[in-house]
Amino acid sequence: MGYNLLKGKRGIIFGALDENSIAWKTAERVHEEGGKFVLTNAPIAMRMGQINELAEKTGSEIIPADATDLADLENLVEKAQEILGGKLDFVLHSIGMSINVRKGRAYTDQKYDWTQKGTDVSAMSFHKVMQTLYQKDAMNEWGSIVALTYMAAQRVFPDYNDMADNKAYLESIGRSFGYFFGKDKKVRVNTISQSPTPTTAGQGVKGFDGFIAYAEKMSPLGNATALDCANYTVTLFSDLTKRVTMQNLFNDGGFSNVGVSNEVMATFMGDD
Ligand SMILES: NC(=O)c1ccc[n+]([C@@H]2O[C@H](COP(=O)([O-])OP(=O)(O)OC[C@H]3O[C@@H](n4cnc5c(N)ncnc54)[C@H](O)[C@@H]3O)[C@@H](O)[C@H]2O)c1
């Protein structure tokens, strides 16, 4: 269902790998709401993913960019404005990767060049994206920038590994850059802290099935899906949230404020 919330708005969507990706669902919803955008992903993801299908479906062009590479980002931001015919109104950063997680390396046994790579891809890339947009003055006033994060930034989830630290860094960058983007350009910056979601990145976390089932039982409204996240992002890109900025916003069915639920208690009471 569309409400025309993004009619006339232009943007960039990072991170659509396949139809499970949160960025994929967001691109579909932004398209339904009348927004126009350029899709981008790492050059390697072009070969693995099905991004062409999404581009066709949404009438979008694709510009490959490694989000850790400033030259790629500069090219992306320039070309996107050319293609879309003006400055940008919204940007979604939906990027995460940890080699330690991927290779099953424990938090207490990090290989630090992997840790550094993960930090660059998952957190510093958010700064690089925003610095490129800021220096090129590529955002329209009252534009909106969103990145995706997870609650392991605040609380310990042992198998989330070094991604927890990357998310804490990402959220801090959102606040810090949000100050300057707000003051200097009237642009808002927020992070959405999303429930566990069955995507390529999500399922890479050890014990993901247990993790998502536990969160489902803890959350009064159940886990937020990728589509729920897409819908929330649409509201943040719309003019209905003009003065929401520098926030970490939970889209998690209530999980973050629950100590324990009756369902989880029941598993310890022998009456499940
Ligand atoms: N899935 C979950 O459980 C969950 C929960 C909370 C937050 N998130 C966050 O949501 C975001 C999107 O992840 P997803 O779950 O949709 O998984 P996904 O695997 O579909 O998306 C991750 C994307 O990051 C891209 N990427 C990796 N390295 C890159 C680079 N160097 N340059 C540009 N792009 C690069 C990948 O190609 C991929 O498209 C991530 O920030 C993730 O941490 C996911």
The ligand as a Tripos MOL2 file, in Angstrom:
@<TRIPOS>MOLECULE
LIG
   44    48     1     0     0
SMALL
NO_CHARGES

@<TRIPOS>ATOM
      1 N1         19.7510   -9.2930    9.9010 N.am      1 LIG1
      2 C1         19.7180   -8.9150   11.1630 C.2       1 LIG1
      3 O1         19.4450   -9.7040   12.0760 O.2       1 LIG1
      4 C2         20.0090   -7.4810   11.4900 C.ar      1 LIG1
      5 C3         19.5950   -6.9620   12.7290 C.ar      1 LIG1
      6 C4         19.8980   -5.6320   13.0430 C.ar      1 LIG1
      7 C5         20.6200   -4.8560   12.1330 C.ar      1 LIG1
      8 N2         21.0130   -5.4070   10.9320 N.ar      1 LIG1
      9 C6         21.8020   -4.5690   10.0110 C.3       1 LIG1
     10 O2         21.0840   -4.3550    8.8230 O.3       1 LIG1
     11 C7         22.0200   -4.0050    7.7980 C.3       1 LIG1
     12 C8         21.6950   -4.7990    6.5380 C.3       1 LIG1
     13 O3         21.9560   -6.1600    6.7050 O.3       1 LIG1
     14 P1         20.9620   -7.3140    6.2430 P.3       1 LIG1
     15 O4         20.5380   -8.0390    7.4720 O.co2     1 LIG1
     16 O5         19.9420   -6.7880    5.3260 O.co2     1 LIG1
     17 O6         21.9620   -8.3130    5.4810 O.3       1 LIG1
     18 P2         22.5210   -8.3650    3.9710 P.3       1 LIG1
     19 O7         23.6000   -9.3860    4.0150 O.co2     1 LIG1
     20 O8         21.4140   -8.5920    3.0200 O.co2     1 LIG1
     21 O9         23.1240   -6.9080    3.7250 O.3       1 LIG1
     22 C9         24.4340   -6.5290    4.0880 C.3       1 LIG1
     23 C10        24.9730   -5.7480    2.9140 C.3       1 LIG1
     24 O10        26.2500   -5.1480    3.1770 O.3       1 LIG1
     25 C11        26.9080   -5.1070    1.9250 C.3       1 LIG1
     26 N3         28.3410   -4.8260    2.0410 N.ar      1 LIG1
     27 C12        29.2870   -5.6060    2.6510 C.ar      1 LIG1
     28 N4         30.5000   -5.0420    2.4860 N.ar      1 LIG1
     29 C13        30.3150   -3.8990    1.7610 C.ar      1 LIG1
     30 C14        31.1950   -2.8920    1.2790 C.ar      1 LIG1
     31 N5         32.5300   -2.9330    1.5000 N.pl3     1 LIG1
     32 N6         30.6790   -1.8720    0.5610 N.ar      1 LIG1
     33 C15        29.3480   -1.7830    0.3200 C.ar      1 LIG1
     34 N7         28.4680   -2.7070    0.7650 N.ar      1 LIG1
     35 C16        28.9440   -3.7610    1.4740 C.ar      1 LIG1
     36 C17        26.6230   -6.5080    1.3840 C.3       1 LIG1
     37 O11        26.9540   -6.6450    0.0180 O.3       1 LIG1
     38 C18        25.1490   -6.6270    1.6700 C.3       1 LIG1
     39 O12        24.3670   -6.1280    0.5960 O.3       1 LIG1
     40 C19        23.4090   -4.2710    8.3740 C.3       1 LIG1
     41 O13        23.9370   -3.0510    8.8740 O.3       1 LIG1
     42 C20        23.0930   -5.2040    9.5200 C.3       1 LIG1
     43 O14        24.0880   -5.2080   10.5120 O.3       1 LIG1
     44 C21        20.7100   -6.6850   10.5930 C.ar      1 LIG1
@<TRIPOS>BOND
     1     1     2 1
     2     2     3 2
     3     2     4 1
     4     4     5 ar
     5     4    44 ar
     6     5     6 ar
     7     6     7 ar
     8     7     8 ar
     9     8     9 1
    10     8    44 ar
    11     9    10 1
    12     9    42 1
    13    10    11 1
    14    11    12 1
    15    11    40 1
    16    12    13 1
    17    13    14 1
    18    14    15 2
    19    14    16 1
    20    14    17 1
    21    17    18 1
    22    18    19 2
    23    18    20 1
    24    18    21 1
    25    21    22 1
    26    22    23 1
    27    23    24 1
    28    23    38 1
    29    24    25 1
    30    25    26 1
    31    25    36 1
    32    26    27 ar
    33    26    35 ar
    34    27    28 ar
    35    28    29 ar
    36    29    30 ar
    37    29    35 ar
    38    30    31 1
    39    30    32 ar
    40    32    33 ar
    41    33    34 ar
    42    34    35 ar
    43    36    37 1
    44    36    38 1
    45    38    39 1
    46    40    41 1
    47    40    42 1
    48    42    43 1
@<TRIPOS>SUBSTRUCTURE
     1 LIG1         1 GROUP 0 **** ****
